């Protein structure tokens, strides 16, 4: 298919002056390509509205901004600065490239300038938190350039896992604007707070950039980290104002309040100008290949995106292609480079991949090349979705729906950042949700963005942070309100587990290990698995422990910087995967099986004779095999068995049952019952991301013709995170709309007996067998016939452990995150590129498991994990007992003051690294 239009490519012709519409026409010159565009949305340009800066902003700061060519602020920037100077925590929730950074930088820089006049030269400090290292590095560069006219008064410094140890002491003593990430705050700064005492004592502002990414389990962890920060600041006598920047979201003030634990003012009226945006929905064509059970197969989104990236690069169009998986980003880059080399060998060097797992120096070089314009095209994971300044981009390609409308618009907004017109193309994957969306554009363009959801009270999240807080400073009764209503019930459980001990009026951490190591705030758990080249011993990168079973199992294909490697062995005990360079003509996808048992039913609603239920379950998940698939076509070349240990997860689930009478009414006989349930399960998981804050990596599913706990045919959909993440709760509350959309997606698909666009799952542990498309439609029709109206269904709310029923109506549309959901895949299943599907085969109608696995996040996080339901009750103290702990670095975690913490700077600021004592060992991976 790709070769059919290579003749149209000649050499790089700059096309930056083409309008977005003309650019789209060039990409679809003939009927074959034009037919792939299912919808085009035109967003007209918008004029901006100016204001004036508050008079409390220092004149030197205003002059520095004007020297950068910004004469007047947009109205929302001035309003946000006014709130900050008034001491109000504020969230700026406006569109991409609307100048959110300047809105919080103006009051911060002005206050730092005031503080530089103090006797010690650091009377005021500010802390900046970014979800990724790349964003923090980019912001430091921007702050340094902006504050250059202010001289030595503003001293920004990045403090993360890449920061050389010799620079860290200088940063603690002299930097007044520290840029870091929540991981380093959790593992490095808060446990070592005595050495940060002078910084924390003077802390005036905490900036939380891209705060919409802090959702779900990851967001809940960050919320508790921020509460620990506030507690230590109070200990040192400061009460910082929180300044938050967010993409456009529903209820940003409420979400920001839950994140920080403080009342937050909202600034959401975007006054910035916007260039024209042309947004196309693109469906790859059907191929002549046949998938499982003879199902039709579409060309993969990876291959289609690679071709579009190639064509745009040939025309000199600066483009970023977003791909949800690391391996997919590498594949798009490799394919585009090969295509470009056939046109002009010099062009091949101007396309690259950008993803997590690269070494720090590789990331920095790529960021610089993109920033300078040296690169024409970049295939990136969500690590680049955030606000890194890459102005000058003309087009954005999105390979697969990224899971939420908020994320979709965030990615699309990366182009046209200087106010010029831009082109965005969503390339659909071959799965139910993407297929549904490209044929129902109103679901994307006529619905508001989602709310950001998190639950800091989840006991699986809260318990390890209580331990970490007690290690930082003993916990007292006064701290209970800060950490939330579940705290009082958890403390005795943590004492029983011999993690905390009550002495007089306070709770103390009892162990020698570092309490901060009890949890990985991104939910990955365990040591990262190192990927090592067997012949040389060279470290290629890492993969999080939760993804190791699916990403670097024996026989897996691993891509790094355009080179292909085969995994020869995976040592789970030592967390090492040995690889060797190879060039196989295939990619690999892991498959898994799942079993589920009901622990407790919280809520049960009659749906005719059937039941819709919500409660706690235990899931046992095991990766059993992997498929080898041809890279471009997706053709299955073979399947190999794996022998990996099972894993167990206690989580939350929604499930529905049907009775024999309902089966008779739907004409479902025993021969097709398993296939009908199985098909309905796959499709319902694929459509859930339209109604919950999740993607297919965050939820799992199981269907059973006769479940031993319900004694009825049952379909389960569960959260892929310990203790739950809110997705199943949302599914319960929106079940009628969710299952109606599921039925519509199956019924409207053109295939005869099922395909990846409707009922086949790429991660099915049963090899997509059995499946019965028509039976699923009839079954869902009968189930929905007796479904209560949504309002009635959610009137009872979901009972919490404290006996209070919670009405879901106050948290409308809790969606916000992720990537490209689809056919009920296992949360945490391997980061499969493009549209790779995957069969596998043990029996058990089980799939899309979730055993706590999340997509590899690392620094791409964006909140890796989505929403957390508010219903979580206090169960036994989370699995802190067996959590990984490390040796306590010398001097860390003790509440004694460090006299060298920088009190006496006296305006003599040495250069970074000069005279710094060699500090004790600190965490280096944050």
ZAMARGU-4260 file (C-alpha; in steps of 0.2 Angstrom, whole numbers, plus 5000, padded with zeros to 4 digits):
<rodrens>
0) 5000/5000/5000 | 5014/5012/5005 | 5023/5010/4988 | 5007/5015/4978 | 5011/5033/4982
5) 5029/5034/4984 | 5031/5040/4966 | 5022/5056/4972 | 5036/5060/4984 | 5051/5069/4976
10) 5061/5079/4988 | 5058/5090/5003 | 5047/5105/4998 | 5044/5117/5012 | 5025/5118/5015
15) 5024/5129/5030 | 5014/5142/5021 | 5001/5130/5015 | 4985/5131/5025 | 4979/5116/5035
20) 4966/5112/5022 | 4978/5113/5008 | 4990/5102/5017 | 4976/5089/5020 | 4972/5089/5001
25) 4990/5085/4997 | 4990/5070/5009 | 4974/5063/5000 | 4976/5067/4982 | 4967/5052/4975
30) 4951/5043/4979 | 4960/5029/4988 | 4967/5040/5001 | 4952/5053/5001 | 4940/5039/5006
35) 4950/5036/5022 | 4945/5053/5028 | 4928/5050/5037 | 4926/5067/5044 | 4934/5084/5044
40) 4931/5097/5057 | 4936/5115/5054 | 4939/5126/5070 | 4940/5144/5065 | 4953/5156/5071
45) 4950/5166/5087 | 4955/5184/5092 | 4964/5187/5109 | 4959/5199/5123 | 4972/5209/5132
50) 4974/5216/5149 | 4987/5224/5160 | 4998/5216/5173 | 4993/5218/5192 | 5003/5234/5199
55) 5011/5222/5212 | 5021/5214/5199 | 5039/5221/5200 | 5043/5233/5185 | 5059/5223/5182
60) 5049/5207/5179 | 5037/5216/5167 | 5052/5224/5158 | 5060/5207/5156 | 5044/5200/5148
65) 5042/5215/5137 | 5060/5212/5131 | 5054/5195/5125 | 5041/5203/5114 | 5026/5202/5125
70) 5019/5219/5128 | 5003/5215/5136 | 4996/5199/5145 | 4980/5190/5139 | 4966/5193/5151
75) 4967/5176/5159 | 4985/5178/5163 | 4983/5194/5172 | 4968/5187/5182 | 4978/5172/5187
80) 4993/5183/5193 | 4981/5193/5203 | 4974/5178/5213 | 4992/5172/5216 | 4997/5189/5223
85) 4982/5189/5234 | 4987/5172/5242 | 4974/5162/5233 | 4978/5145/5226 | 4973/5145/5208
90) 4971/5134/5193 | 4973/5140/5175 | 4963/5128/5164 | 4964/5135/5147 | 4969/5128/5130
95) 4986/5122/5123 | 4998/5137/5119 | 4987/5149/5129 | 5002/5156/5140 | 4998/5147/5156
100) 5017/5147/5160 | 5018/5165/5160 | 5002/5167/5171 | 5011/5158/5185 | 5029/5164/5182
105) 5025/5182/5183 | 5020/5182/5202 | 5033/5169/5205 | 5047/5179/5198 | 5042/5195/5206
110) 5041/5186/5223 | 5058/5178/5220 | 5065/5195/5216 | 5059/5202/5232 | 5066/5188/5241
115) 5083/5190/5233 | 5085/5206/5243 | 5084/5197/5260 | 5100/5196/5270 | 5103/5178/5265
120) 5099/5181/5247 | 5085/5168/5248 | 5070/5176/5257 | 5058/5167/5245 | 5058/5151/5236
125) 5047/5142/5223 | 5045/5124/5219 | 5039/5118/5202 | 5032/5100/5199 | 5031/5093/5181
130) 5025/5075/5177 | 5040/5072/5166 | 5059/5076/5167 | 5058/5083/5149 | 5045/5096/5154
135) 5055/5101/5169 | 5070/5103/5158 | 5061/5113/5145 | 5053/5125/5159 | 5071/5128/5166
140) 5077/5133/5149 | 5062/5145/5147 | 5064/5153/5165 | 5082/5155/5163 | 5080/5165/5146
145) 5065/5175/5153 | 5074/5180/5169 | 5091/5184/5161 | 5088/5203/5163 | 5086/5200/5182
150) 5104/5194/5184 | 5107/5182/5199 | 5091/5186/5208 | 5082/5171/5200 | 5092/5154/5201
155) 5082/5140/5193 | 5089/5122/5194 | 5082/5105/5189 | 5083/5093/5203 | 5078/5075/5197
160) 5086/5058/5195 | 5097/5065/5181 | 5105/5079/5192 | 5123/5075/5195 | 5126/5072/5214
165) 5139/5086/5215 | 5126/5099/5210 | 5113/5093/5222 | 5120/5102/5237 | 5122/5118/5228
170) 5103/5117/5223 | 5098/5114/5241 | 5108/5129/5248 | 5106/5142/5234 | 5093/5138/5221
175) 5077/5148/5223 | 5067/5140/5209 | 5068/5121/5210 | 5061/5111/5196 | 5057/5093/5200
180) 5044/5079/5198 | 5033/5071/5210 | 5044/5055/5211 | 5059/5065/5217 | 5048/5075/5229
185) 5042/5058/5236 | 5058/5049/5237 | 5072/5062/5238 | 5066/5079/5245 | 5053/5075/5258
190) 5063/5061/5266 | 5078/5072/5267 | 5068/5088/5273 | 5081/5093/5286 | 5093/5097/5272
195) 5080/5107/5263 | 5075/5116/5279 | 5080/5134/5273 | 5072/5131/5256 | 5055/5125/5264
200) 5055/5139/5277 | 5055/5151/5263 | 5043/5142/5251 | 5031/5155/5244 | 5024/5146/5229
205) 5022/5128/5223 | 5018/5127/5204 | 5010/5111/5198 | 5011/5111/5179 | 5000/5100/5168
210) 4990/5095/5183 | 4976/5086/5173 | 4989/5072/5171 | 4988/5068/5190 | 4973/5057/5190
215) 4968/5040/5195 | 4980/5030/5206 | 4995/5041/5200 | 4985/5057/5204 | 4980/5050/5221
220) 4998/5046/5226 | 5003/5064/5221 | 4989/5071/5231 | 4996/5062/5247 | 5014/5068/5242
225) 5007/5086/5242 | 4999/5084/5259 | 5016/5078/5266 | 5024/5093/5258 | 5011/5105/5266
230) 5014/5096/5283 | 5033/5099/5282 | 5031/5117/5276 | 5020/5120/5291 | 5033/5112/5302
235) 5046/5125/5295 | 5034/5139/5296 | 5028/5142/5278 | 5011/5140/5270 | 5014/5141/5251
240) 5001/5146/5238 | 4998/5133/5225 | 4998/5138/5207 | 4991/5125/5195 | 4991/5124/5176
245) 4979/5112/5167 | 4973/5108/5150 | 4954/5112/5147 | 4945/5101/5159 | 4928/5100/5167
250) 4927/5106/5185 | 4946/5111/5186 | 4944/5119/5203 | 4936/5104/5211 | 4950/5092/5204
255) 4963/5104/5209 | 4956/5105/5226 | 4956/5086/5228 | 4974/5086/5222 | 4980/5099/5234
260) 4968/5097/5248 | 4965/5116/5248 | 4952/5128/5241 | 4957/5133/5223 | 4951/5147/5212
265) 4947/5143/5194 | 4953/5153/5179 | 4945/5145/5164 | 4940/5159/5151 | 4954/5157/5138
270) 4958/5175/5131 | 4972/5169/5120 | 4971/5170/5101 | 4970/5153/5091 | 4975/5149/5073
275) 4964/5139/5062 | 4964/5120/5066 | 4958/5107/5053 | 4955/5091/5062 | 4953/5075/5051
280) 4947/5058/5056 | 4956/5045/5046 | 4952/5026/5045 | 4965/5015/5037 | 4958/5003/5023
285) 4954/4985/5024 | 4968/4974/5018 | 4967/4957/5009 | 4974/4949/5025 | 4963/4938/5036
290) 4964/4938/5055 | 4958/4926/5068 | 4943/4916/5062 | 4944/4923/5045 | 4940/4941/5051
295) 4944/4956/5040 | 4959/4966/5045 | 4963/4984/5042 | 4980/4991/5039 | 4988/4995/5055
300) 4988/5013/5063 | 5007/5012/5064 | 5009/5008/5046 | 4997/5022/5041 | 5004/5035/5053
305) 5022/5031/5046 | 5016/5034/5028 | 5008/5050/5033 | 5023/5056/5043 | 5034/5052/5028
310) 5023/5062/5016 | 5023/5077/5028 | 5042/5076/5030 | 5045/5075/5011 | 5035/5091/5010
315) 5045/5100/5023 | 5031/5100/5036 | 5036/5099/5054 | 5026/5085/5062 | 5024/5076/5078
320) 5016/5059/5078 | 5009/5052/5094 | 5009/5034/5097 | 5003/5026/5113 | 5017/5013/5115
325) 5035/5014/5116 | 5037/5000/5103 | 5025/5009/5092 | 5035/5025/5092 | 5050/5016/5087
330) 5041/5007/5073 | 5034/5022/5065 | 5051/5031/5066 | 5060/5016/5058 | 5047/5014/5044
335) 5047/5032/5040 | 5066/5033/5039 | 5066/5018/5027 | 5053/5027/5016 | 5062/5043/5017
340) 5079/5036/5012 | 5071/5030/4996 | 5067/5048/4992 | 5082/5057/4999 | 5095/5049/5011
345) 5097/5066/5020 | 5079/5066/5025 | 5080/5050/5034 | 5091/5058/5048 | 5078/5071/5051
350) 5065/5059/5058 | 5067/5051/5075 | 5058/5042/5089 | 5055/5050/5107 | 5049/5039/5121
355) 5052/5035/5139 | 5066/5022/5144 | 5079/5032/5134 | 5095/5037/5144 | 5095/5055/5149
360) 5108/5061/5137 | 5097/5053/5122 | 5082/5062/5128 | 5090/5079/5130 | 5098/5078/5112
365) 5081/5074/5105 | 5073/5088/5114 | 5086/5100/5108 | 5085/5094/5090 | 5066/5096/5090
370) 5067/5113/5098 | 5080/5119/5085 | 5071/5113/5070 | 5084/5100/5065 | 5071/5087/5066
375) 5057/5087/5054 | 5047/5073/5061 | 5046/5064/5078 | 5037/5049/5083 | 5033/5051/5101
380) 5024/5043/5115 | 5014/5054/5127 | 5031/5059/5135 | 5030/5074/5123 | 5011/5077/5125
385) 5014/5089/5139 | 5019/5107/5137 | 5037/5106/5130 | 5039/5121/5119 | 5041/5115/5101
390) 5033/5130/5093 | 5034/5130/5074 | 5025/5113/5072 | 5013/5112/5057 | 5004/5095/5059
395) 5000/5082/5073 | 4997/5064/5069 | 4988/5054/5083 | 4989/5035/5080 | 4974/5029/5089
400) 4962/5038/5101 | 4972/5043/5116 | 4958/5038/5128 | 4951/5055/5133 | 4945/5070/5124
405) 4956/5080/5135 | 4971/5071/5130 | 4966/5071/5112 | 4965/5090/5112 | 4981/5092/5121
410) 4990/5082/5108 | 4981/5091/5094 | 4986/5108/5102 | 5005/5104/5100 | 5004/5111/5082
415) 5001/5129/5078 | 5008/5135/5095 | 5014/5151/5088 | 4996/5155/5083 | 4997/5149/5065
420) 4985/5137/5057 | 4988/5118/5060 | 4983/5101/5054 | 4978/5087/5066 | 4974/5069/5060
425) 4967/5055/5071 | 4972/5039/5063 | 4960/5025/5069 | 4966/5009/5076 | 4957/4993/5072
430) 4947/4992/5088 | 4929/4995/5093 | 4931/5012/5101 | 4942/5020/5087 | 4930/5013/5074
435) 4915/5020/5083 | 4923/5037/5085 | 4928/5040/5067 | 4910/5036/5062 | 4902/5046/5076
440) 4912/5062/5076 | 4900/5071/5087 | 4906/5060/5101 | 4923/5069/5099 | 4918/5087/5094
445) 4901/5090/5102 | 4905/5083/5119 | 4914/5093/5133 | 4931/5087/5140 | 4931/5075/5155
450) 4933/5078/5173 | 4949/5073/5181 | 4946/5060/5195 | 4956/5054/5209 | 4954/5047/5226
455) 4967/5051/5239 | 4957/5041/5252 | 4960/5024/5243 | 4968/5014/5258 | 4980/5006/5246
460) 4987/5023/5242 | 4985/5031/5259 | 4993/5018/5270 | 5011/5019/5263 | 5010/5038/5263
465) 5006/5038/5281 | 5021/5027/5284 | 5032/5040/5274 | 5024/5054/5284 | 5028/5046/5300
470) 5046/5043/5295 | 5048/5062/5290 | 5039/5068/5307 | 5030/5058/5319 | 5011/5058/5315
475) 5000/5066/5328 | 4981/5068/5330 | 4982/5085/5322 | 4988/5077/5306 | 4972/5066/5304
480) 4962/5079/5296 | 4976/5083/5283 | 4977/5065/5277 | 4958/5062/5276 | 4944/5053/5285
485) 4952/5035/5282 | 4967/5039/5291 | 4961/5036/5309 | 4955/5018/5304 | 4971/5014/5295
490) 4983/5018/5309 | 4979/5004/5320 | 4981/4992/5305 | 4998/4999/5301 | 5002/4997/5320
495) 4996/4979/5319 | 5007/4976/5304 | 5022/4982/5314 | 5025/4997/5302 | 5020/5011/5314
500) 5021/5011/5333 | 5011/5023/5345 | 5022/5032/5358 | 5013/5044/5370 | 5004/5055/5358
505) 5012/5051/5341 | 5014/5037/5328 | 5032/5033/5324 | 5040/5023/5309 | 5048/5008/5317
510) 5059/5001/5304 | 5077/5005/5297 | 5071/5005/5279 | 5066/5020/5270 | 5047/5022/5272
515) 5046/5031/5255 | 5051/5015/5246 | 5035/5006/5252 | 5026/5013/5236 | 5030/5018/5218
520) 5018/5033/5216 | 5016/5029/5197 | 5009/5012/5202 | 5022/5002/5193 | 5029/4992/5209
525) 5045/4983/5211 | 5062/4987/5204 | 5063/4992/5185 | 5069/4978/5174 | 5086/4983/5166
530) 5087/4979/5148 | 5105/4974/5145 | 5114/4969/5129 | 5121/4952/5132 | 5136/4953/5121
535) 5143/4970/5128 | 5134/4972/5145 | 5128/4989/5139 | 5112/4995/5147 | 5100/5000/5134
540) 5086/5006/5145 | 5073/5000/5158 | 5055/4994/5158 | 5044/4995/5174 | 5042/4979/5184
545) 5023/4977/5181 | 5026/4977/5162 | 5040/4965/5162 | 5030/4949/5159 | 5022/4956/5143
550) 5036/4968/5137 | 5052/4958/5139 | 5048/4940/5141 | 5059/4927/5133 | 5057/4929/5114
555) 5050/4946/5114 | 5055/4959/5101 | 5062/4975/5109 | 5066/4991/5099 | 5078/5004/5105
560) 5083/5019/5095 | 5078/5011/5078 | 5088/4995/5082 | 5079/4978/5085 | 5084/4966/5099
565) 5077/4949/5104 | 5075/4945/5122 | 5085/4929/5126 | 5081/4928/5145 | 5071/4937/5158
570) 5077/4935/5176 | 5063/4941/5187 | 5073/4939/5203 | 5087/4950/5198 | 5076/4961/5187
575) 5087/4959/5171 | 5082/4955/5153 | 5096/4950/5142 | 5094/4955/5124 | 5104/4953/5108
580) 5103/4963/5092 | 5093/4954/5078 | 5082/4958/5064 | 5066/4947/5064 | 5053/4951/5052
585) 5040/4952/5066 | 5034/4960/5082 | 5028/4951/5097 | 5012/4953/5108 | 5009/4944/5124
590) 4993/4935/5129 | 4986/4931/5146 | 4972/4922/5155 | 4962/4928/5170 | 4951/4920/5184
595) 4940/4931/5196 | 4931/4928/5212 | 4919/4939/5221 | 4924/4945/5238 | 4910/4957/5242
600) 4895/4965/5233 | 4892/4983/5238 | 4878/4988/5227 | 4866/4977/5217 | 4852/4984/5205
605) 4839/4973/5197 | 4839/4974/5178 | 4823/4964/5175 | 4828/4946/5181 | 4846/4950/5179
610) 4857/4960/5191 | 4870/4974/5189 | 4882/4974/5203 | 4897/4983/5210 | 4910/4977/5223
615) 4927/4969/5227 | 4935/4955/5218 | 4951/4945/5218 | 4959/4943/5201 | 4972/4930/5196
620) 4982/4934/5180 | 4995/4924/5171 | 5004/4928/5154 | 5003/4912/5145 | 5010/4914/5127
625) 5015/4927/5114 | 5011/4929/5096 | 5024/4934/5082 | 5015/4945/5069 | 5022/4953/5053
630) 5026/4971/5056 | 5016/4980/5042 | 5002/4968/5039 | 4999/4961/5056 | 4998/4943/5049
635) 5000/4930/5063 | 5016/4920/5060 | 5015/4909/5075 | 5012/4907/5094 | 5024/4902/5108
640) 5020/4896/5126 | 5027/4905/5141 | 5030/4899/5159 | 5028/4914/5169 | 5021/4915/5187
645) 5003/4921/5190 | 5000/4937/5200 | 4985/4941/5211 | 4976/4958/5212 | 4962/4963/5224
650) 4952/4977/5216 | 4934/4983/5212 | 4923/4977/5198 | 4906/4980/5190 | 4897/4964/5184
655) 4881/4959/5176 | 4871/4943/5176 | 4857/4936/5166 | 4845/4923/5170 | 4839/4908/5160
660) 4822/4917/5155 | 4832/4931/5148 | 4843/4919/5138 | 4828/4911/5131 | 4820/4928/5126
665) 4836/4932/5118 | 4837/4915/5109 | 4854/4911/5117 | 4856/4892/5118 | 4870/4884/5128
670) 4880/4881/5112 | 4882/4900/5109 | 4881/4907/5127 | 4900/4907/5130 | 4903/4916/5113
675) 4889/4929/5116 | 4895/4933/5133 | 4913/4934/5128 | 4909/4945/5113 | 4899/4957/5124
680) 4913/4958/5137 | 4926/4962/5123 | 4916/4976/5116 | 4910/4983/5132 | 4928/4985/5138
685) 4932/4993/5121 | 4919/5006/5124 | 4921/5010/5142 | 4934/5023/5139 | 4920/5034/5132
690) 4912/5034/5149 | 4926/5032/5162 | 4943/5039/5165 | 4953/5024/5158 | 4960/5015/5143
695) 4961/4997/5139 | 4977/4996/5149 | 4968/5001/5165 | 4954/4989/5165 | 4951/4970/5163
700) 4937/4958/5160 | 4931/4940/5162 | 4915/4932/5156 | 4909/4915/5162 | 4894/4905/5157
705) 4891/4899/5175 | 4901/4908/5188 | 4903/4899/5205 | 4899/4915/5215 | 4884/4921/5206
710) 4878/4904/5199 | 4873/4913/5183 | 4881/4918/5167 | 4891/4933/5172 | 4902/4947/5163
715) 4915/4956/5174 | 4924/4972/5171 | 4937/4977/5184 | 4950/4990/5188 | 4968/4985/5185
720) 4974/4993/5201 | 4975/4987/5219 | 4960/4994/5228 | 4952/5000/5213 | 4954/5015/5202
725) 4936/5022/5199 | 4933/5015/5182 | 4922/5001/5187 | 4912/5013/5198 | 4910/5024/5183
730) 4904/5010/5173 | 4892/5005/5186 | 4884/5022/5186 | 4883/5024/5167 | 4879/5006/5164
735) 4864/5009/5153 | 4873/5022/5141 | 4889/5012/5141 | 4881/4995/5136 | 4869/5004/5124
740) 4884/5011/5115 | 4892/4994/5116 | 4877/4986/5108 | 4877/4999/5094 | 4895/4997/5090
745) 4893/4978/5088 | 4877/4979/5078 | 4884/4993/5066 | 4900/4984/5061 | 4900/4978/5043
750) 4909/4962/5047 | 4899/4945/5046 | 4905/4936/5062 | 4916/4948/5072 | 4932/4957/5069
755) 4945/4968/5079 | 4933/4983/5075 | 4919/4976/5086 | 4922/4960/5096 | 4939/4953/5094
760) 4952/4958/5107 | 4970/4960/5104 | 4975/4953/5121 | 4962/4939/5123 | 4969/4925/5133
765) 4957/4913/5124 | 4963/4917/5106 | 4946/4926/5103 | 4937/4909/5104 | 4922/4907/5106
770) 4914/4923/5100 | 4896/4925/5093 | 4893/4942/5086 | 4874/4941/5083 | 4872/4932/5100
775) 4880/4947/5109 | 4868/4959/5100 | 4853/4949/5106 | 4860/4947/5123 | 4863/4965/5126
780) 4846/4970/5118 | 4837/4959/5131 | 4848/4965/5145 | 4845/4983/5141 | 4826/4980/5139
785) 4824/4980/5158 | 4838/4992/5162 | 4832/5007/5174 | 4835/5024/5168 | 4852/5031/5172
790) 4846/5043/5186 | 4837/5029/5194 | 4852/5017/5193 | 4863/5029/5202 | 4852/5036/5215
795) 4858/5024/5228 | 4876/5029/5225 | 4890/5018/5230 | 4892/5014/5249 | 4908/5018/5257
800) 4916/5009/5271 | 4910/5022/5283 | 4892/5018/5279 | 4888/5034/5269 | 4881/5031/5252
805) 4888/5043/5239 | 4878/5050/5225 | 4888/5049/5209 | 4878/5064/5201 | 4891/5076/5209
810) 4905/5069/5198 | 4898/5070/5181 | 4908/5064/5166 | 4923/5057/5176 | 4934/5054/5161
815) 4951/5060/5159 | 4966/5051/5153 | 4975/5039/5143 | 4978/5031/5127 | 4969/5023/5114
820) 4957/5011/5123 | 4950/4996/5114 | 4944/4979/5115 | 4945/4975/5133 | 4964/4972/5134
825) 4973/4968/5150 | 4979/4983/5159 | 4997/4983/5158 | 4998/4971/5144 | 5013/4974/5133
830) 5015/4990/5125 | 5010/4983/5108 | 5013/4994/5093 | 5000/5000/5082 | 4986/4988/5079
835) 4995/4972/5085 | 4982/4960/5091 | 4986/4944/5101 | 4977/4928/5103 | 4982/4914/5116
840) 4975/4900/5122 | 4971/4892/5138 | 4953/4890/5141 | 4944/4901/5153 | 4935/4914/5144
845) 4946/4926/5153 | 4955/4940/5147 | 4960/4958/5148 | 4967/4955/5165 | 4974/4969/5175
850) 4984/4962/5188 | 4990/4979/5194 | 5000/4981/5178 | 5000/4998/5170 | 5007/5004/5153
855) 5025/5008/5155 | 5025/5025/5162 | 5041/5030/5169 | 5043/5048/5164 | 5029/5047/5151
860) 5017/5046/5165 | 5004/5058/5162 | 4996/5051/5175 | 4998/5035/5170 | 4984/5028/5180
865) 4967/5036/5179 | 4953/5039/5190 | 4950/5032/5207 | 4933/5030/5213 | 4927/5039/5229
870) 4919/5023/5236 | 4934/5014/5242 | 4932/5008/5259 | 4945/5004/5272 | 4950/4986/5270
875) 4965/4978/5278 | 4980/4988/5277 | 4986/4988/5259 | 5000/4976/5254 | 5013/4987/5262
880) 5021/4972/5272 | 5030/4964/5257 | 5034/4980/5248 | 5051/4983/5242 | 5062/4993/5253
885) 5079/5000/5251 | 5093/5005/5263 | 5091/5021/5271 | 5103/5034/5264 | 5115/5041/5277
890) 5106/5055/5286 | 5090/5054/5277 | 5073/5053/5285 | 5078/5060/5302 | 5069/5075/5309
895) 5085/5083/5315 | 5091/5100/5308 | 5106/5101/5297 | 5116/5116/5301 | 5123/5116/5283
900) 5106/5118/5275 | 5110/5135/5268 | 5104/5147/5280 | 5120/5158/5279 | 5121/5161/5260
905) 5123/5180/5263 | 5120/5184/5245 | 5136/5175/5240 | 5130/5163/5227 | 5143/5151/5221
910) 5141/5143/5204 | 5132/5127/5203 | 5143/5113/5209 | 5157/5124/5216 | 5162/5120/5234
915) 5148/5108/5236 | 5151/5094/5249 | 5148/5076/5242 | 5131/5073/5248 | 5125/5056/5255
920) 5117/5044/5242 | 5100/5049/5236 | 5087/5041/5225 | 5093/5043/5207 | 5079/5036/5196
925) 5065/5049/5199
</rodrens>
